Amino acid sequence: MSRWLSRPLLRRFWGLIRQGLPMVEVAGAVGVSERTGFHWFTQAGGMSPLSLASPLSCRHLSLADREAIFVGLMAGWSYAAIARSIGRPTSTVTRELDVNRLNPTRLRAVPLGERAGAGGRVPLTPNYSPSIAQQRFEARLARPKTAKLAQHDRLREEVAAKLSQNHSPEQISHRLVADFPDDPEMRVSHETIYQSLYVQGRGALKRELTRHLRTGRSLRKPRRRAGQRLGRIKDMVSISDRPAEVEDRAVPGHWEGDLIIGEDSQSAIGTLVERKTGFVLLLHLPDDHAALAVQRAMIAKMSELPEILRQTLTWDQGIEMANHVQIAAATDLDIYFCDPHSPWQRGSNENTNGLLRQYFPKSTDLSRWAAGYLDYVAAELNNRPRKRLDWKTPAETLDQLLSASTDPPTVAMTG
């Protein structure tokens, strides 16, 4: 298939990707294999090529405009009359025909007023093809253009240096204005920086610099629309229905959970944090982190706790919790799900996951750690003094809360 014929297909492909649909659905909708879809995605760095932007700017002639020009030529209209019919300046029509003539030697000047309209030259025969003109236009759009960072060595070096210091593209873009107020050449948008990192053919910046971005991804992930993930997990209960006592941390037994993910999303460790005390439990997932594995690990770990510590669990809308009904039934937990793109709704868990990266760095194989080591790490965190606990440890605080009950249960506080 030629490039110009495949453009509508590719444009539809990237439109569905921007909607956040899974690749298997996107590939099926455009009639290609999932493997082909992933190839297109990775070749473009996870970003839609700029030449496929749709709709095109109104300053460009469309195929309909070009067909109207052809009709006008067939009718013998002047260039001015054709331009008026499509709402364009006469110079636009003149330039279009000059650029896209099929055979210039077949054109000849016609005296003004000789045919249906005056005000310009028209050919005896419309030596112009709308479809071929559109092909040429789209081919010019698709032609790789030199990226700004590839043209300006000093600007590229400054951006690369800031990325190496873990500055975000947005921070770099704004800081350049402050650092070089009198040098307009030292300006670049954050989107241009992302394109130079991710888009193949615009690689002014080395792809390995992506590891300094907050996500550390080598491919850019399309942003889902707000609320789009709702419904992925059947029968889930929204965080908006969670009891108020969970929010104010008045009593223990309310947990937040998530996964920390390893290299290439191939491994994971489950994390559970008790909201009132910050007490941590880690789930061993040596084989995979699919729904069944998370279900088994969760039930095994939570069953070690006394009933008073099994009140609620709040998780994000990750598909690994698809078996939440079975988990709730086995552990007597009420399980709630956060809103999409709202990590602050699991603030305790997010902070703890950050601490855990000291032990389990990103882009490493997390399946290699034994269950005993996970218990050791959890015990170490649970025995660190915390400012919000008046410098008591989570283990001490939880032990005091349990000891204060009439019939104190027991729970292992250290490894």
N, C-alpha and C positions, 0 to 999 in steps of 0.2 A: 504494500500500500504506500503510495507516495505521501510525502510529508503533508502537503496541503489537504489531501483527502482525509487524513487522520486527525486533523486539528479539531473538528467538532467532537470526535470521539475522546480525544485527550482533554478537551475543555470540559466535557461532561465528567470524565474521570476525576479531574481535580476539583470540580464543583462538589462531587459526592464526598471526596476526601475532606474538603473544608467543612462539610456537614458533620464530620466525625463518625461516619459509618465504618464498620469493620471492613477490612480489605476483601474478605470473601464476598460480601454483599456488593461492594463497589465493582469488583471484577465481573461478577455475574451480571450486573446492570449494564455494563458496557460491552459484554460479550467476549471477554478474554479470560484466560486462566488466572487463578490467584497468583501463580508464580510470575506471570507477565506483569500483573499489577504491582507486585513487590519490586520487580525490576525497574519499572517506570518510577516508582516512589524513591528507591534508593539512588538511582541514577541522578535524580533531581535534588538529592539531599533532603528530601522530605518537604520541599517547597515547590509550589506551582511555578513553572517557567514564566518569566515576565511576558514573553511573547504570546502566552495563551490567556492573558488577562481578558476577561469578558464581563460586561460588554466593552468594546473598544471605545476610545475617546471619540466624542462627536466631531472632533476636528478631522478625523480620518473618513474618507469615503467608504461607504459600505457596499456590499455586493448589490443591494437594491439601488443605490445611487449609480453604480456603474451600469446596471441594466437600463436605468432611466436615460443615461447618457447615450447608450446604444440606440434606444428607441428614438431619441431626438435626432441622432445622426441619420437614422433610416428615414425620418420624416423630413430631413433637409433643413432642420432648424439651425440658426446661428449659435455660436458658442454662448453668446449672451442670453439667448432664449433658453438654451439648455440649462445654463447656470441658474436662471430664475426658477425653472421648474423644480429644481432640487434644493433651492434656497442657499446657493453657494455663490461666491464671487466668480466672475468670468475667468479670472486668472487660475482658479482651481481646476476648471474644466480644461483650459489650455494646457496647464502643466500635466494633467492626467493623460491627455492624448499625446503630448510630446514624449512622455516617459513610456507609454504603453502601446505605441503604434506597432503593428505587426510588420509592416513593410513601408517605410517612409517614402519610397520612390513611387508608390501608387497613389499618393496624395497630391492634389493640385489646388491652387487657390481658386476660389470662385468669386467673381465680382460681387460687391455688396448689393444686396437686394435682388440678386438673380434668382434666389430660391425663397423658401417660406419665410425666412427672417433675415434681417440685416444686423450687422454689428460684429462680424468676424468671419474667419475662413471656415469652410466646411468641406469635407472630402466628397468627391463624386460618389464613392462607395465607402461605407463605414468600416474602414480598415482598422477595426478595434473589436476585441473580444472581451466582454465583461468577466467571463470565468478565468481567462488567462491573465487579465489584469489583476484579478483578486489573488490568483496563485502567486504572481510576482510580488504583490504587496505583502502577503503572509510570509513568503520566503525571506523578504527583507527584514520583517519583524523577527523572524526566528534566527537571523544571523547573529552570532555572538558579538556583543559589543564590549569594548574594553571597560572594565570596571574602574571606578574612580580610584580605588585604593591600588589598583595595578598601575595607574598612571603617575601617582604621586608617591615617590619613595619615602619622603620625610613623613607624610601623613600615615602611610602604611606602617612604618617603623614605630611611630608613636602609638598607634592603635594596638599593634602587636605587643608592645611593651606593657600597655595598660591591661590588656587581656591576661598577660602572664602574671600580673599582680591581682588577678581575680576580680577586676572591675567588670561590671556588666556593660554591654553595648550602650545602653541608655545613659549610664554614668559617664562613659567615655565621650559620647556625643556632646553632652552638656558641658563637661569639663574642658573640652577643646576650646569652646567659646571663651571660657574664663581664662585659660592659659595662653591663648593666642588671639586676643581681642582685635588686633589690627591686621590679622592675616586671614583673609577670606578663603585662601587655599586650604587652610587647616580646619575644614568643616566637613563633617560627614554625619549622615543620619544613622540612628541605631539600626534601622532596617537594612541599610546598605552594608553595615558590618555583618549582620546576620547572613545576608545573601553571599557575601564574600567568604563566609565560613562554610556555608551549607550547599550553595548551588554549584553544581559541577559546571566547569567552564568559566566561572567567575572567581576562581580560586586565588585571589590576590593574597589571602591569608591562609596559612597552613591549617589543614583540617584538624591537626592534633591540638590546636588551640581551643577546640570545643570542650576539652576536658576542664578548662578553667571557667566555663559557664556554670551557672548554678545547677543546671540539670545534668551537665556532663554528657549530654547526648551527642552522638555523632550524626544523628539525623534529627531534623526538626519535626516535632509532632504537631499535627493540626489541632487547633484549639476547638474543643467541642462547644456548641452553643449552650447557654445557660439552661439547666434543667433537662438536657438531652438524655442523661444517663438514668433519669427516673424510669423505673419500670424494668431495668435490666435484671433486677433481683425480685423474684416473685414474692408477694405478700410481705414486703418489708414495711416496717413502721418508722415514720419520720421522727427525727430528733425533736420536732415541734411538739410531739405527743409525750415527750419524756417528762417525768415528774419534776416539779420545781426543786425538790430536795436534792436532786442530783446536781443542779447548777450551783447551789450555794455550798456544796461540800460539807453539809451539816453532819452527815453520818458516813461511816465507811461502807464499802461493799459495792461501790459504783466504779466501773472500769472503763477505760478507753483502750482500743486495740487497733493494730495496723500490722503491715509487713514491712520489713526493710529488705530491699531487693539487691541481689548480687549481680555479678557480671553478666551482661546480655540478658538480664531478666530470667536467667536459668536456675537461680537458687534464691532462697529467702529464709528469713527467721521471723517468726511471729512475735510481736511485742504486746504485752498487756501491762497497763499502769493503773493503779488504784488512785482515784482522784483526790481523796482527802489526804492521804499519807505519801503518795508518790511511790508506793511499793511496786516493784517490778517483777513480772514473770516473763520468761522467754519460752517460746514454743519451738521445739526441735522438728524441723521439716527436711529430713535428709534426702528424700527422693524427689519430691516436687511440692509445689505450693498450690495445687488445685483444691477445689472445694472439699473433696473427700479427705485429703491429707490434713487440711486445716481443721476440719470437723473432728477427726480422731485426736489430733494433738490438743485441741482446745478442751475436749471432754476429759481427756486424761489429766491435763494440768489443773483445770478448774475443779475437778472432783477431789483434789487434794485439800481444797479449802473448806473451812467450816461454812455452814449454811448462812451465817450472818454476813459473810463476806461475798456472797453470791446474790447480788441484788439486780444490777443492770450492767449491760455492756453497750458501749457506743463505738461504732465502726464506720469507716467510709463506705462508699458504694462499690467497693472492689468485688469482682465476681467470685473471688475466693470464699466469700461468705454466702454463696448461693444456698448452702445447707443450714442456714441460720435457724430454721424451724426445728431441725433435728438437734442442733446444739442447745437451743433453749429448752427443749423437752428433757434432755439428758442432764443438764446442769441447773435447771430451775432459774435461769437468767432471763430477764426481759431484755431483748436486744433491739437497739435503735440505730438508725442510719443517718449520717450527716447529710447535709445538702451538698450538691455538687460544687467542687472548687472551693470548699470552706474548711481548710485544715485547722483554722483557729477554733473550730467546734470540738476539736480533740487536742486542745492546747497542751495538756500535760503529756499526752502521748507523743506529740510532735517534738517537744523539748527533750523527752527521754530518747527518742530516736536519734536526735542530734548527739547526745552523749554516747550512745552505743556505737556511733561511727568511729569513735576512738579505738574500739575493740574490733569492729567489723568494717573496715574501709570499703568505700564504694569501689565498684569494678573488681571485686574479688569473688572467689567461689565460696559462698557461705555454707554450702553443704558439707564442707570438710571438717566443720567444728562438731565435736561430739556433744551429746546431751549433757554430759558432766561439765564440760567447759561452759556451756550456756548457763548452767546453774551457778557456776563459780562467778561469772560476770554479773549475773543478777544479784548474787549475794554481795558482791563488792559495791554495786550501786546502792543496794539497800542499806549498806552500812556507812555510807558517806553522809556527813552532817549537812543539813539543808537550812539555808537562811529562813525560808518561809515556815520552817518547823522550829524556830528559835534554836537552831543549830543542833537539834536532835536528829537522829537518823530515821529514815522511813521504817526500819525494822523496830527501833525503840518505840516510835510513835504508835505503830500498829499493835505492838505488844501491850502498851499501856491501855489502848482502847479496848482490847480484848479482855485484859485482866480486870477492867472496871465493870465488866458484865457480871450478872449474878452467878452464871454458870460458865466460867471462862473456857472456851474451846482452845485447842492447841493448833499451832501452825508453825511450820519450819521457817524460821526467820533468817537463817544463814546457811551457807553451803558448807 
